[in-house]
Amino acid sequence: MKSLLRKMFSLFLLLFILVLVGCTENSNNSNKIAVSSLKSNEASNHFAIFLVKREQTGNAINAKIEDLQLETQPVLTDKDLKVYKWKEHILELRKDFDFNKVLDYVPLSGLPFVVVANDQRVYLGTFWTAISSQIPSLPSVMVLPMSPQNTIHIIAGYHPSNTTNSQFDPRSNQLIHDALKSVGKIKE
């Protein structure tokens, strides 16, 4: 009887270790897939906006942009743009692109995203809802449910001095400008 119990315990322990190793390996593989998928998406898009995976806006603000895990597919790319009005940071989208279908839910604390230009993460922003009582400190896109979203305005984040820091507005990063210009999507 003891021999049978030992064999069963050993078998159980072996199965447990195999499952644990398999879960760890799966986790590592899914991260590799996400990174390689991101790279292939970034390479085919000069400009893209990716949602931050499983992270609230407040937590994303406190992380390094390189450490944020992004969704594998962007919510918006230069292929979805008709034109990007550079001075106002207004994105005019293709008529058949409906932003509400891409973002079905935006929590009151916002939905963080990362703007990517030519394979480089440029800045962290957030999709925001009009019903939130909070004011975003990041560049943000107000998502208005039930209205067509064929124009998106990325507004500057709120700063306590009530002014935008014109010396460092991440929306005006030269990498974004050059990437959009290279595909003829920018309007100065």
ZIFEN-V127128 format. One record per helix or strand of 3 or more residues. SS is the DSSP state (@ for helix, = for strand). FROM is the first residue (numbers start at 1). LEN is the number of residues. Records with the same first field share a line. If there is no record, write none. Layout:
BEGIN
SS->FROM-LEN  FROM-LEN
END
This chain:
BEGIN
@->2-43  57-5  65-3  78-3  99-4  170-3  174-9
=->47-6  81-5  90-4  111-7  120-10  139-5  151-5
END
